[in-house]
Amino acid sequence: MKNLIYAFLGTLFGIVLVKSDVVNWYRIQAMFRFEEAHMYLVFAAAIATGVLSVKLLKIRTAGKGATYNFQGKVFHKGFIIGGLIFGAGWAITGACPGPIFAQIGTGAYPALITLVGAVIGAYLYYSIKGKLPH
């Protein structure tokens, strides 16, 4: 049953990505060239939805004794390096990890190459994870 819920939520997420046009390679390129605000507005809406959801969750569970402790992370240079690698991959392939399957689902089959690269990257990370400074 849990897997069905995850499949439903993943499908819903994919539909939202496609309908908001954030899986469109041209839209992503326009974002990185600062030619369109579309992607930034979608991100702003997603952030607002997340903030509102957390606030509502806190209100709903406050009387039940639940506590939430969100702690910041200590900054280190790996954030910059990782962000640059992530951004470069996103700009080149037109996909961050979330929309890869949505792109494939829309028939953008070159995203299969991106998926293979993501799997290889995840494997490489797993293989050197113990040597990294986190």
N, C-alpha and C positions, 0 to 999 in steps of 0.2 A: 504494500500500500504506500509506503514511504517513497519508493521509487516512482510510483505513478504521480505522486504529488510533485516530485522533482522534475519529472518529464513534463508535466503540465506547466510548471513555473518556467522551465527552460523554453518551452514552446511559446509561452506568453511573452517572455523576454525577447525571443527572436522576432516575434510579430511586431513588438514595439520598436525594435531596432530597424526593421524593414520599413514600417510605416513612417517612422521619423526620418528616414533616408540617411541614417548615419552609417549604413553599410555601402554607400555609393563611393567608389574610389575617387570620382571627380569632385564630390562634395568634400572629401577628406583633403584632397590636394588644395582645394580652394581655401580650406581652413588654415592649412600650413602656410599658404601664401598671403594670408590675411585679406582675402578677396571677399569672403562671405562671413557673416556672423551666425549663420544657421547652426553650425555645430556648437559654438560657444553658448548659444541660447538653449540648445538641448541639454548641454552639460549643466547650465544654471538651473534648468527645470529639474534635472535629476538630483542635484544637490539640495534644492529646496524641498523636494519630495522626501529625500533621506532625512533631512533635519526635522521636518514635520513628523515623519514616522517615528523617529526616536523620541521626540517630545510627547507624542501621543502614547507611545509605549510606556514611557516613564509615568505619565499621568494615570494610565489604566492600571499599572501594577504597583503604584505607590502605596496603596492601602494594604497590599498583600505581603509587604515586607521585602520585596525585591529591591536590590540595589544595583546600580550600574556605576562602574568606575572606569571611565575612559582616561587613559594616561597617554601623554605625549611620548614620542620617541626621542632619544638623544640623537642629535644630528651627527652624521659622519659622511665622509666623502663618497661612500658607496651609493648614497641617495642620488648624488649628481651623476655619477658614472652610470648607474642603473637607469636613471631617467633619460640620459642621452642615448643609451643603447635602445631603450624602449621607444623613444621618440623617433629615432632613425629607422627602426624596424617598421614602425607604424607609418611613417611617411613613405617608405619604399614600397611596402606591401599593400597599404591601404586598409590595414586591419590591426586592431589590438586583439588580445585573446578572446574577448567577449563575442564579437560579431563574426568570427571565422565560420562557424557553423551556419549562421544566418546567410552569409554570403554564398556558401555552398548550396544552401536551400533555395536561393533565388536563381541558381544556375550560373553563378560566377565561379566556374570550375578552376580558374587559376588560383583561387583561394585554397585549393587542395595542396598546392606547393607551400603556401603559408602555413597550413596545418602541419605538414611534414616538418617544416622548419621549427615550428613551435614545439613539436614533440621532441625533436633532436635537442633543442635548447633546454627543455625541461629535463631531459636525460642528462645532459652535460652539467646542468646545475646540480642535480641530484648526486652526480658522481664526484663533484668537488665541494659540495656543501660544507663538509667538515673542515675544509681548509680556509673557508671564508671568515671574515671577522665579525660574525654576528652570533 
